[in-house]
Amino acid sequence: MSDHTPPEILIAISRIKFMRALLPIGIVIFAFIIQQGLQLSSARYLSILALVYYLIILLVFRINRTVSLPEEDTLISPINGKVTDIRTEKNEHIVEIKKLFYQPADVRLSDSADVSSEVVTSYNKQWIKKSELIFTNAERKTSWSLSGRNIYYFFETMRKKGGLTAIIPGNGSCTLRLSDQYHLNIQQGDKLEAGSSIIGTSL
């Protein structure tokens, strides 16, 4: 296991996944009781649908547990996905990345100096659920934002480049802003891997 994927966060992800899986598990149990008690053969189809739902949950919560970090003077992709747009505005590069539901859910720091706008509101909570998350990097003069229906941000994030900081189960997107002091190493249509693919190199 990579030291950029701490076991504390993996345990938290397992808990979130278990809570999401309670519904299909309950449906399977309910369908079994109906089938045995009322002898309804149609209940088996309900079980099949619940099983498919459970498998989808396992798919969307999948993460890459290891990352291969590039050189220190680079910024890496925070999420898994495809580059959908690259443009330059007011001396900065703007990169849009689209993540599809079947791609790994892990979100990783593009640099060790990335700081989230979220603060710990309760010492009893390991994570917070959001629909948008913003990271800034004053040292590198970069920023990136996440959008998705369910974004789970973990307060016990390892402040390392490539460190696991959140997950996006399902569809999501990421917008990165880099100063023109970076050379972009990507093109529109490229597929990126969180924590490994290089977005830009410092000039």
BELCOR-V261562 format. One record per run of one state. SS is the DSSP state (A for helix, B for strand, O for the rest). FROM is the first residue (numbers start at 1). TO is the last residue. Records with the same first field share a line. If there is no record, write none. Layout:
SS: FROM-TO / FROM-TO
//
This chain:
O: 1-6 / 39-42 / 61-73 / 77-80 / 90-91 / 100-105 / 109-114 / 117-126 / 138-141 / 155-163 / 169-171 / 180-181 / 185-190 / 193-197 / 203-203
A: 7-38 / 43-60
B: 74-76 / 81-89 / 92-99 / 106-108 / 115-116 / 127-137 / 142-154 / 164-168 / 172-179 / 182-184 / 191-192 / 198-202
//
